Amino acid sequence: MFYRIVSALRIKTQDVPKIVHVNYLSKYCQQFCLKQTSELSGGQEVLIVDGLKPGESVIDPFGQIKSMTPRSLKFVLDAKINGVAHYSSAVRLETQDPTKSVFERIPPLSASVVEYDKKSKRIPVEFPSIQEVLENPELDGLKSVNIDPVSMFAEDAETLIKEGQKFIDEPTLGGAAIMAAIAMPGKFLDEPVKKLVKTKFTGKYKGESITLDNVEVHNIQYLKRDRAEYTELRKAFNKSIRGDYLEALSKDPKAVSKLKDLGVPDSEIQKLAAKRVPSGFQVHHKLPLDDGGTNDFSNLVLIRNAPEHSAFTTYQKQTTTGISVGDSIELDWPIPNGDVYPIK
């Protein structure tokens, strides 16, 4: 296992997932016989470890920067992840290898425009014929366009599909405006359209199909965890982390309000402060400990047993049964949003 300590201002994008989170600095400093300096703890320097376990990185399984990461380091990491330079009164942080926008990837006119056109995946949308324009004058405002799904950003894939089909079936100026609003210039995806995150999940409850809202379905690489490590994480969760999470929710007015909206009695909500689970609920790992999930609060949600938790666990058991330790499989994984679920 190789390691190196570098200045936060010299972090390379590809090394971000290898940066040790502050919670695990002590462990790795002891392992490598290093002094845990104030620069490391404060985020001015970082410890990069090749082969770092995903749960010990500064990046969580959703690609977001974990909580408790030093603020100054967060600015740098955000710049690296999003390809955006951050500024402050004291220092200007610039990315060394920012992700280029689609426009920057277009070669100069002196290069082969034909080659660029061949490499672009485009969906042609035919414009109206002369006869159709004569019959429907409003169509005269439409022009032939190419929709490049790889280089545009869609807030909601389902909306994109519905509005796109409606526009093709019945092209109008209003439809063109909706499509323009969905495909907003300046927002781009680096992943194919199939990677767009779905916002609904259809599972099974008592043999019947059920569709749940406020769910993100991520495409993940499920890797079954070493059993000793899994057991250690599960024990820690059962011993203290579940209770600590419930207690934290009791101090969050928004979480309490969500439970009240779901009709949970005050007597049950009061259990949170005593680190007890309200009747009819569970504390659920969004990404399971069986895979690369952690006990971080960001990976936990207080979820209603029926039908929501049942639908999630049924799907998860069906898709992961039979996977051996060390084996990996690509899965679409439903993740409920928020710290309390469902959201009414």
Secondary structure, DSSP 8 states (H G I E B T S, - for coil): --EEEEEGGG--GGGGGGBB-GGGHHHHHHHTT----HHHHHTSEEEEETT--GGGBSB-TTS-B-TT--HHHHHHHHHHHHT--EE-SS-EE--SS----HHHHS--TTS-HHHHHHH---EEE----HHHHHH-GGGGG---EEE-GGGS--S-HHHHHHHHHHHHHS--HHHHHHHHHHS-TT---SS-GGGS-EEEEEEEETTEEEEEEEEEEEEEEEE---HHHHHHHHHHIIIIIHHHHHHHHHT-HHHHHHHHHTT--HHHHGGGGGT---TTEEEEESS-TTTT----GGGEEEEEIIIIIHHHHHHHHHHHTT--TT-EEEEEEEEE-SSEES--
